[in-house]
Amino acid sequence: MKMSFALDIRSSGFCREATAVGEDMKRLTIIACLLLFFSVLWGQSIEITQIENRRFLADGTLDVYFLPRDEGGRPQVLTENVEPELFVVDGEKRIPQRILSLEQDAPRRQGISFLLLIDNSGSMHDEYLGNMLRFETARFAVEQFLQDIDNPLDRIGLSAFNTFYTPLMPVSQVSARFENALNSIQRPAREHSYTELYRSIREAAGDLADYRGRRAIIVLSDGENFPYTLSGNPHPLYGNQEFNPQDALKTLLDEGISLYAVHIGEKQDKPLDDIAKRSGGRSFTADDRGNLMNIYLTIRDEIQQEYRLRFRPPYRGAEIHTMELKIANQSSSADYYVPHFLGKYSDPPGWLVLIPLVIAAGLIALSFLYVWEKPAKEAEINLLAAGKNFSPRTRVNLTKNVTVIGAGRNADMTIAGNPAVRESHASIVFDKASGNYTVSADTEFRVNNRLKKSHTLKSGDVLDFEGTTVVFDKPVKGKQHGSS
């Protein structure tokens, strides 16, 4: 997904100096300038790397990550006079969209969630890359990658694959446990030495799907997809079911996750390169240990320099839509997916589905009435976010003068599993004189669906910190701060 953007040739000293030459020379100079202009125009590009739809059900917005490149393929900063335009394509119509925010280096500030997927088939332990076995080379490169991660907001997970997909370390902050998980990978038995590449990419995308923000899978493999069914026997888990490149790509696009493919060895899986490109990632080939180390670092460095654009698309019934990102006279289009609470890619439900929905809605309403009909005995905040690493309901009493909300262990309300939430993301301060509680943060958050950086809380206020929902409640009267 690429597009080009314009270069102002008026800044070229070469063109300015040409005004003093003769008419023939002027013509040649103009032609040369035009060739220079178009060569740079064709060389520059913008890659759309991820379209995240996980916020859509919460606030109706989508996040689009993209990376501008110069004519040499290096990441580039957009100039101040370059303003992206965004459209939703509906048939022949191009509907302009309001860009709510545009952030440079967004993944660097919010952290990146990586899942390293390593080929542990038999050939990885039999063949050499340079003077080291392929698997030992991969282990060395990953260890160096871990040492070079200096952003405490970055998170990393580890999985291996052969005949089976094996999660070894969930996505989390870098720790000694990761190195232990890496060292636990052993040479597989003969019957486990197959390469279920496409199936493993699907599994890895599922493991990374619950995390918010910029997410990337880096898969390293020394060969092609070589499923167990080629042995003439059904797979112990999947039976005779086979998985193709489209299965892997569809899962990546559904979840808004980009794939980066790293090849080592002579045999390369060609469909893997297409999966990487169409998911917003790239593919690389390593021919020695140093090259492999640089590839991992290049992937991380480029992701850190991406821009994040946020917009609120119109919901038009269908689930697959097309957006067009335009700069100057060049543009690029990409499909995005709108989730709904009934799931993805289902046919429109019939009226019978309303019966269980009405029953479920009634039960939910009764449960909330039961919870909220009891007035709070003291001021409190309630975490109402769901996900793999969230408690279904967490309550914190505001007994301190300052209550910290964040991802750090020392936070009073700890929010785990959301890489966009910082160590100390927001704080609630109690004012004894007025009896008010004020929430504030360095970055904008939502209070009752309105963007704020500071807000005096009222009972029932709903706070949204990067997709995590917190509700404030306090006694109507009588109870004092910190009383029991």
C-alpha atoms as one frame of an Amber mdcrd trajectory, in Angstrom:
protein
   0.000   0.000   0.000   2.054   2.920  -1.277   1.639   6.405  -2.583   3.880
   9.295  -3.602   3.966  12.892  -2.455   5.258  16.059  -4.118   8.610  17.823
  -3.801   8.891  21.633  -4.173  11.469  22.168  -6.922  11.689  25.885  -6.179
  14.213  25.080  -3.444  16.670  23.609  -5.966  19.751  25.820  -6.247  20.523
  24.098  -9.515  17.296  25.458 -11.049  17.861  29.017  -9.733  21.359  29.311
 -11.155  20.160  28.192 -14.596  18.363  31.507 -15.250  21.617  33.156 -16.438
  22.310  30.771 -19.327  21.179  30.947 -22.951  17.807  29.880 -24.306  18.978
  26.444 -25.399  20.615  25.847 -22.075  17.454  26.997 -20.348  15.412  24.392
 -22.179  17.877  21.665 -21.277  17.872  22.856 -17.681  14.080  22.808 -17.490
  14.024  19.286 -18.872  16.684  18.223 -16.375  14.735  19.791 -13.508  11.557
  18.033 -14.584  13.368  14.704 -14.790  14.846  15.329 -11.347  11.436  16.268
  -9.988   9.680  13.186 -11.337  12.493  10.834 -10.356  12.160  11.985  -6.757
   8.364  11.985  -7.034   8.366   8.370  -8.162  10.920   7.357  -5.548   9.150
   8.736  -2.499   6.289   6.788  -0.999   4.064   6.279   2.001   3.335   2.826
   3.369   0.136   2.197   5.307   1.331  -0.292   7.898  -1.671  -0.931  10.151
  -5.356  -0.047  10.394  -6.586  -0.729  13.920 -10.311  -1.072  14.558 -10.254
  -2.065  18.245 -11.422   1.382  19.400 -14.395   1.434  17.041 -16.947  -0.125
  19.398 -15.782   2.141  22.244 -15.698   5.547  20.531 -16.272   4.935  16.805
 -12.711   5.755  15.704 -10.065   3.973  13.651  -6.286   4.383  13.925  -4.259
   4.374  10.714  -0.485   3.947  10.987   1.691   4.981   8.042   5.358   5.575
   7.260   6.637   8.141   4.720   9.821   7.142   2.860  12.282   9.185   0.805
  13.629   8.228  -2.611  16.227   5.985  -0.928  13.567   4.050   0.980  14.489
   5.632   4.319  11.833   6.861   6.803  11.094  10.538   6.252   9.453  13.341
   8.234   6.513  15.089   6.561   7.081  18.809   6.066   4.810  21.332   7.782
   3.022  22.293   4.568   2.022  18.690   3.844  -1.445  17.922   5.206  -2.955
  14.483   4.535  -6.519  14.304   3.271  -8.724  11.335   4.035 -11.763   9.983
   2.186 -14.131   7.051   2.582 -14.929   5.575  -0.813 -18.575   4.648  -1.323
 -19.023   3.458  -4.907 -18.244   6.453  -7.090 -18.375   8.844  -4.135 -15.363
  10.023  -2.145 -16.605  11.264   1.220 -14.153  13.642   2.974 -13.320  12.653
   6.536 -12.233  14.828   9.412  -8.819  13.835  10.737  -9.160  13.972  14.513
  -5.444  13.705  15.245  -2.123  13.196  13.487   0.821  12.108  15.630   4.429
  11.671  14.630   6.408   8.790  16.218   3.197   7.534  17.845   4.437   3.934
  18.307   7.527   5.238  20.109   5.376   7.111  22.622   2.752   4.412  23.156
   5.028   1.372  22.865   4.969  -1.492  20.368   3.732  -5.052  20.937   5.962
  -7.554  19.135   5.440 -11.292  18.815   8.539 -13.128  17.616   7.610 -16.325
  15.765  10.596 -18.635  15.244  10.816 -21.659  12.951  11.840 -24.695  15.042
  11.621 -27.295  12.277  14.332 -29.915  11.796  16.260 -28.010   9.120  16.861
 -25.100  11.515  19.038 -27.461  13.574  20.737 -29.202  10.612  21.726 -26.405
   8.225  24.218 -23.566   8.698  24.026 -19.818   8.152  27.627 -18.735   7.864
  29.565 -20.675  10.466  26.658 -21.206  12.888  23.617 -23.462  12.850  20.569
 -21.533  11.669  18.736 -21.863  14.961  21.763 -20.718  16.982  22.088 -17.720
  14.671  18.426 -16.888  15.224  18.795 -17.262  18.981  21.792 -14.914  19.002
  19.982 -12.278  16.908  16.888 -12.375  19.129  19.015 -12.035  22.275  20.695
  -8.966  20.786  17.299  -7.562  19.826  16.148  -7.894  23.441  19.231  -6.090
  24.720  18.662  -3.195  22.329  15.048  -2.572  23.367  15.366   0.582  25.460
  11.745   1.752  25.508  10.032   0.506  28.704   6.673   0.736  26.904   7.655
  -1.874  24.295   6.366  -5.395  24.877   7.498  -8.654  23.364   6.246 -12.228
  23.176   7.732 -15.462  21.837   6.322 -18.491  20.024   7.920 -21.349  18.084
   6.462 -23.550  15.374   7.105 -26.808  13.553   4.420 -29.492  13.364   2.803
 -27.619  16.256   2.437 -23.978  17.250   3.913 -23.476  20.730   3.439 -20.209
  22.706   6.487 -19.777  24.950   6.158 -16.275  26.397   3.081 -14.004  26.404
   3.500 -10.439  25.196   4.897  -8.464  28.140   7.724  -6.167  29.143  11.210
  -7.534  28.544  12.488  -9.592  31.462  14.779 -12.506  32.265  11.818 -14.830
  31.710  12.019 -14.179  27.975  15.597 -15.391  27.756  14.633 -18.492  29.716
  11.775 -19.129  27.269  14.134 -18.681  24.317  16.642 -21.128  25.790  13.884
 -23.687  26.367  13.500 -24.300  22.616  14.986 -27.690  21.763  15.519 -29.684
  18.591  12.164 -31.324  17.707  11.560 -35.046  17.290  11.438 -36.298  13.697
   7.624 -36.420  13.560   7.487 -32.828  14.871   9.910 -31.407  12.285   7.334
 -30.230   9.728   6.654 -26.556   8.997   3.049 -25.444   9.633   3.854 -21.879
   8.583   0.450 -20.471   7.602  -1.389 -22.103  10.492   1.182 -20.718  12.934
   0.795 -17.183  11.592  -2.966 -17.454  12.226  -2.354 -18.673  15.773   0.177
 -15.916  16.455  -2.250 -13.253  15.190  -4.877 -14.630  17.561  -2.443 -14.389
  20.491  -1.624 -10.759  19.636  -5.200  -9.684  18.872  -6.149  -8.705  22.436
  -3.420  -6.069  22.675  -4.054  -2.483  21.625  -1.857  -0.058  19.716   0.865
  -0.874  17.198   1.271  -4.636  16.860   3.674  -6.620  14.708   4.565 -10.270
  14.182   8.151 -11.006  13.077   8.303 -14.517  11.645  11.685 -16.119  10.945
  11.801 -19.219   8.768  14.371 -21.118   6.710  11.985 -22.708   4.244   8.531
 -23.114   2.819   5.208 -24.137   4.307   5.523 -27.921   4.673   2.440 -29.218
   6.511   2.255 -32.521   8.359  -0.389 -33.887   5.958   2.373 -34.299   3.335
   3.518 -37.263   5.438   0.347 -39.047   4.283  -1.189 -38.938   7.753  -3.740
 -36.544   9.302  -2.353 -33.892  11.632  -2.688 -34.843  15.330  -4.660 -31.639
  16.011  -5.952 -30.346  12.676  -6.746 -33.645  10.959  -6.761 -33.320   7.172
  -7.475 -29.597   7.287  -4.927 -27.541   5.367  -4.193 -23.848   5.699  -3.262
 -21.619   2.793  -1.728 -18.124   2.547  -5.160 -16.481   2.301  -6.140 -17.958
   5.677  -3.123 -16.316   7.293  -3.619 -12.992   5.493  -7.320 -12.790   6.321
  -6.629 -13.212  10.043  -3.944 -10.518   9.981  -6.235  -8.063   8.169  -9.201
  -8.883  10.414  -7.189  -8.098  13.527  -5.196  -5.168  12.093  -1.762  -6.764
  12.629   1.214  -6.399  10.289   3.593  -9.254   9.510   7.327  -8.947   8.897
   8.910 -11.965   7.201  12.589 -12.837   7.679  14.043 -15.522   5.384  17.248
 -17.425   6.089  18.585 -20.140   3.802  18.162 -20.851   0.113  14.529 -22.000
   0.159  12.020 -19.193   0.630   8.251 -19.256   0.894   7.165 -16.833  -1.854
   3.540 -16.456  -0.666   4.952 -15.311   2.690   6.343 -12.182   1.029   2.891
 -11.334  -0.340   1.295 -11.885   3.075   3.810  -9.513   4.645   3.320  -6.788
   2.027  -0.474  -6.911   1.998  -0.677  -6.875   5.804   1.394  -3.663   5.929
   4.750  -5.270   6.732   7.866  -6.125   4.737  10.048  -9.110   3.914  13.806
  -9.496   4.369  16.505 -12.053   3.580  19.448 -12.607   5.944  22.687 -14.186
   4.732  24.732 -13.969   7.942  24.431 -13.296  11.665  25.180  -9.571  11.463
  22.648  -9.066   8.710  19.990 -10.909  10.719  20.635  -8.742  13.785  20.283
  -5.578  11.707  16.983  -6.758  10.231  15.326  -7.037  13.654  16.616  -3.588
  14.632  15.518  -2.065  11.306  11.965  -3.336  11.773  11.732  -1.823  15.243
  13.359   1.494  14.262  11.035   1.987  11.288   7.894   1.189  13.283   8.946
   3.714  15.919   8.992   6.476  13.283   5.497   5.853  11.963   2.652   8.365
  12.100  -0.736   7.601  13.593  -3.836   9.168  12.104  -7.192   8.858  13.870
 -10.603   9.418  12.273 -14.236   8.518  12.861 -15.621   6.801   9.741 -19.311
   6.721   8.872 -20.956   3.382   9.542 -22.716   2.367   6.332 -23.966  -1.132
   7.085 -21.337  -3.180   5.236 -18.290  -4.412   7.116 -15.563  -4.017   4.496
 -14.910  -0.426   3.461 -12.280   1.456   1.489 -10.396   4.527   2.672  -8.217
   6.769   0.540  -5.290   8.693   1.997  -4.165  11.594  -0.174  -1.173  13.921
  -0.122  -0.812  16.568  -2.838  -1.914  14.924  -6.098  -1.043  11.377  -5.098
  -3.177   8.929  -3.154  -3.359   5.394  -1.812  -6.355   3.247  -0.921  -6.760
   0.494   1.646  -9.600  -1.645   2.947 -10.648  -1.484   6.581 -13.025  -3.575
   8.612 -15.798  -2.353  10.902 -16.466  -4.729  13.811 -19.839  -5.079  15.518
 -20.954  -6.792  18.676 -22.349  -9.789  16.796 -18.910 -10.626  15.365 -17.244
 -10.234  11.988 -18.224 -11.289   8.487 -21.612 -12.704   9.327 -24.716 -12.262
   7.230 -27.275  -9.751   8.547 -29.154 -11.472  11.381 -32.834 -12.271  11.123
 -35.425 -10.937  13.533 -35.260 -14.093  15.683 -31.837 -13.042  16.912 -33.523
 -10.153  18.719 -35.088 -12.526  21.254 -31.835 -13.624  22.952 -30.486 -10.079
  22.567 -33.462  -8.609  24.403 -33.120 -11.223  27.150 -29.379 -10.562  27.448
 -29.926  -6.788  27.532 -32.497  -7.200  30.292 -30.148  -9.300  32.384 -27.337
  -6.805  31.914 -29.623  -3.931  32.893 -30.741  -5.777  36.031 -27.152  -6.538
  36.985 -26.177  -2.888  36.642 -29.205  -1.773  38.622 -28.184  -4.166  41.379
 -24.637  -2.820  41.378 -25.412   0.866  41.139 -28.535   1.041  43.275 -26.300
   0.661  46.329 -24.780   4.079  46.958 -21.009   4.156  47.354 -19.810   4.362
  50.927 -16.784   6.361  49.829 -15.396   7.751  46.599 -14.247   5.004  44.235
 -13.298   4.175  40.668 -14.333   0.994  38.877 -12.478  -0.608  35.988 -15.025
  -1.928  33.484 -12.700  -3.142  30.705 -12.648  -6.678  29.344  -9.852  -8.606
  27.660  -7.300 -11.326  28.129  -5.300  -9.456  30.756  -8.048  -7.435  32.429
 -10.108  -8.317  35.471 -13.824  -8.209  34.628 -14.337  -5.683  37.396 -11.812
  -3.899  39.627 -12.702  -1.353  42.290 -10.316   1.096  43.976 -11.394   3.285
  46.884 -10.037   6.844  46.672  -8.642   7.048  50.198  -5.434   8.840  49.179
  -4.970  12.480  48.334  -3.481  11.370  44.999  -4.564   8.149  43.241  -2.490
   6.997  40.266  -3.934   5.080  37.296  -1.442   3.383  34.990   0.365   0.270
  33.820   3.084   0.384  36.492   3.192  -1.915  39.482   3.134   1.063  41.839
  -0.085   2.480  40.359  -3.113   2.404  42.676  -5.227   1.074  39.784  -3.033
  -1.085  37.549  -4.124  -1.530  33.937  -2.299  -4.447  32.295  -2.384  -5.641
  28.696  -2.886  -2.208  27.106   0.447  -0.979  25.670  -0.964   2.509  25.073
  -1.385   3.038  28.843   1.789   4.402  30.428   3.339   3.558  33.801   1.625
   6.583  35.414  -1.025   7.477  32.878  -3.389   9.660  34.913  -3.912  10.831
  38.487  -6.942  11.728  40.601  -6.310  14.469  43.169  -8.590  15.115  46.163
  -9.161  18.746  47.233 -10.032  18.791  50.947 -11.383  22.350  50.842 -13.992
  21.692  48.154 -14.348  17.945  48.541 -13.847  17.561  44.779 -11.826  14.985
  42.878  -9.972  16.107  39.743  -8.546  13.709  37.164  -5.696  14.870  34.912
  -3.160  13.423  32.471  -0.394  14.605  30.158  -2.280  13.313  27.110  -5.935
  13.682  26.204  -8.481  11.169  27.444 -12.254  10.982  27.188 -14.764  11.914
  29.867 -18.309  11.010  28.854 -16.996  10.822  25.252 -15.462  14.321  25.341
 -11.713  14.887  25.031 -10.130  16.336  28.183  -6.757  16.758  29.851  -8.250
  17.668  33.221 -11.741  17.279  34.653 -13.509  17.723  37.987 -15.284  14.426
  38.531 -18.955  13.877  39.186 -20.595  10.657  40.238 -21.205   8.459  37.208
 -18.528  10.014  34.995 -17.165   7.506  32.454 -13.431   7.851  31.704 -11.720
   6.309  28.668  -7.939   5.908  28.815  -6.781   4.600  25.408  -9.745   2.228
  25.173  -9.819   1.217  28.851 -13.020   2.299  30.641 -13.120   3.540  34.244
 -16.234   4.795  36.083 -16.143   7.267  38.995 -18.612   7.123  41.887 -18.840
   8.830  45.285 -21.333   9.216  48.136 -24.042  11.788  47.596 -23.421  13.319
  51.016 -22.386  12.498  54.539 -19.256  10.432  53.998 -15.883  12.164  54.156
 -12.722  11.397  52.207 -11.002   8.312  53.582 -13.671   7.595  56.222 -14.717
   4.039  57.069
